[in-house]
Amino acid sequence: MMSTEMEGCVDDMCNISDLFEEQVTERVTERVTEQTLISKVVKKIKRGKNVAEIADELEETVETITPVYEAALKAAPDYDETAIYETLKK
């Protein structure tokens, strides 16, 4: 049988664990979403689309697409999506 103090400590540890898990899940989801956007932008650049066309086709604002577009152009011709992601995170 656990003491009340021990139960409190276990509850605290569980709450911290839950919070950590939520934060990790959020970060992973955000990264996947950003990498998906990068991938879509790269594909459209390879098809000769400009930033306005890409924004329109992806139903995003030009302001959202421009940094991705510019980072992708700097990564041409390889378009390393991981490098593009890292550039955007700086």
N, C-alpha and C positions, 0 to 999 in steps of 0.2 A: 504494500500500500504506500502511495506517495504522500508526502506531506503537502500541505497547502502551498508552502513556499516553492517546493519542487514542481508542483503542478503549474504554478505561475511562470516559472522559468521555462518549462516545456512549452507552454502556450506562447510565450514570447518568442522562443526559437522557431516555432511553427509559423507564427505571423511573419517573422523576418524571412523565413524560407519562402512563404507564399509571395511576399513582396518582391523578393529577388527573382522568383520564377516569372512573375508578371512583367518585370522590367526586361528580363532577357527575351521573353516572348515578344514584347513590343519592339525591341531593337531588331530582332530577327525579321519580324513582319515588315518593319520599315525598310530594312536593307533589301529584302526580296522585292518589295514594291519599287524601290528606287532602281534596282538592277533590271527589273522588268521594263521600266520606263527607258532606261539607257539602251537596252536591247532593241526596243521598238524604234527609238530615235536613230540608232545606228543603221538598222535595216532601211529606214526611210532615206537617210543620207545616201546610202549606197544606191538607192533608186533615183538619186538626183533631186530629191525634194529640198526645198528651202525651209527655213525656220517657221515661217508663217503657215506654209502648207502642212508641215508636221504638226504644229499646234492645232490647226483646224481638224486634221484627220484623227488626232488623238483626243480631241475635245479637251484640250488644256489651253492655258493662256500662253501667249508668246513669252511672257515673263518667266513662266515655269520652264518652258522648253529651252529658252536661250542659253542658260548656263550649261545644260546637258549637251546641246548642239555644239557650242563652242569647245567644250572639253573633248567631245568626240572628234571634232575636226582636228584638234591638236594631236589626237592619237592616231590619225590616219597615217598610213593606209591599213595598219593592223587592226585598229579599233578594239584594242584590248579593254574589254568591259570592266574588268577589275581595276585596271589603271584609271579608267575614266571615273569610276566610283570613288577611288581614293583621291583623285584630283578634286572632285566635287566636295569631299568631306573636309578639305583643308580650309 
